[in-house]
Amino acid sequence: MNIEELREYALSLKNVTEGFPFGNDTLVFKVDNKTFLLTSLSSEVLQFNVKCNPEYAIELREQYSCIMPGYHMNKKHWNTIVVDGQLTSKQLKECIKDSYTLVAKRK
């Protein structure tokens, strides 16, 4: 997955918007005006932050070295995922979709 594929997938989800509320380097995706995905445009290797169920977040971190507590985020609820080949495109999309679903259902 590259930044274009990440962006295309995120925007394919219902009611998603994108923007740069934190400056030109951080692309933020929101559903119903709530953030579910962030990524830096200046990283050499693509990485992104997604929301995650706290118990599942820990499980993923223990299973994959490319998944860490969310950088600059609440580490209980957010993971940073480095796209380094450990996870398939399908798994990366599942992480994004899980984050989207968690945030979208909180109305």
C-alpha positions as CSV (number, residue, x, y, z in Angstrom):
1,M,0.0,0.0,0.0
2,N,1.2,3.5,-0.8
3,I,-0.2,6.9,0.1
4,E,-2.4,7.0,-3.0
5,E,-3.9,3.6,-2.2
6,L,-4.5,4.6,1.4
7,R,-6.2,7.9,0.4
8,E,-8.3,6.2,-2.3
9,Y,-9.5,3.5,0.2
10,A,-10.2,6.0,3.0
11,L,-12.2,8.2,0.7
12,S,-14.2,5.2,-0.6
13,L,-15.8,4.9,2.9
14,K,-19.1,6.6,3.4
15,N,-19.2,10.3,4.6
16,V,-15.3,10.6,4.7
17,T,-13.6,13.9,4.3
18,E,-9.9,14.7,4.2
19,G,-8.0,17.8,5.3
20,F,-4.9,19.3,6.9
21,P,-5.9,20.7,10.3
22,F,-2.4,20.2,11.7
23,G,-0.4,21.7,8.8
24,N,0.6,20.6,5.3
25,D,2.4,17.5,6.5
26,T,-0.4,15.6,8.3
27,L,-3.3,14.3,6.2
28,V,-6.3,13.6,8.3
29,F,-9.4,11.6,7.4
30,K,-12.7,12.1,9.3
31,V,-16.1,10.5,9.3
32,D,-18.9,12.7,10.5
33,N,-16.3,15.3,11.5
34,K,-14.4,12.9,13.8
35,T,-10.8,11.7,13.0
36,F,-10.3,8.0,12.3
37,L,-7.0,8.0,10.2
38,L,-3.9,10.3,10.2
39,T,-0.8,10.0,8.1
40,S,2.4,12.0,7.6
41,L,3.2,13.0,4.1
42,S,6.9,13.4,4.9
43,S,7.8,10.0,6.2
44,E,10.2,7.9,4.2
45,V,8.1,4.8,4.9
46,L,4.3,5.2,4.9
47,Q,2.8,5.0,8.4
48,F,-0.5,5.9,9.7
49,N,-2.5,6.2,13.0
50,V,-5.8,4.4,13.4
51,K,-8.2,4.0,16.3
52,C,-8.6,0.5,17.8
53,N,-10.4,-1.3,20.5
54,P,-8.0,-1.2,23.5
55,E,-7.7,-5.0,24.0
56,Y,-7.3,-5.6,20.3
57,A,-4.7,-2.8,20.0
58,I,-2.5,-4.6,22.5
59,E,-3.0,-7.9,20.8
60,L,-1.9,-6.5,17.4
61,R,1.1,-4.8,19.0
62,E,2.2,-8.1,20.5
63,Q,1.7,-9.9,17.2
64,Y,3.3,-7.4,14.8
65,S,6.4,-5.3,15.3
66,C,5.1,-2.8,12.7
67,I,2.2,-1.9,15.0
68,M,3.0,0.4,17.9
69,P,1.2,2.6,20.3
70,G,-0.2,5.6,18.5
71,Y,2.4,8.3,18.0
72,H,1.1,11.6,19.5
73,M,-2.2,10.0,20.3
74,N,-3.9,8.3,23.2
75,K,-1.9,5.1,23.3
76,K,-4.8,3.1,24.8
77,H,-7.0,3.7,21.8
78,W,-4.7,4.4,18.9
79,N,-2.1,2.4,17.0
80,T,0.6,3.6,14.6
81,I,1.1,1.1,11.7
82,V,4.3,1.2,9.7
83,V,3.7,-0.1,6.1
84,D,6.8,-2.3,5.9
85,G,5.5,-5.4,4.2
86,Q,4.6,-7.4,7.4
87,L,0.9,-6.7,6.8
88,T,-0.9,-7.4,3.6
89,S,-2.9,-4.7,1.8
90,K,-6.1,-6.5,3.0
91,Q,-4.9,-6.4,6.6
92,L,-4.0,-2.7,6.4
93,K,-7.5,-2.0,5.0
94,E,-9.1,-4.0,7.8
95,C,-7.3,-1.8,10.3
96,I,-8.5,1.4,8.6
97,K,-12.0,0.0,8.3
98,D,-12.1,-1.0,12.0
99,S,-11.0,2.5,12.9
100,Y,-13.7,4.0,10.7
101,T,-16.3,1.8,12.2
102,L,-15.4,2.6,15.8
103,V,-15.5,6.3,15.1
104,A,-18.6,6.3,12.9
105,K,-20.7,4.5,15.4
106,R,-20.0,7.1,18.1
107,K,-22.7,9.6,17.4
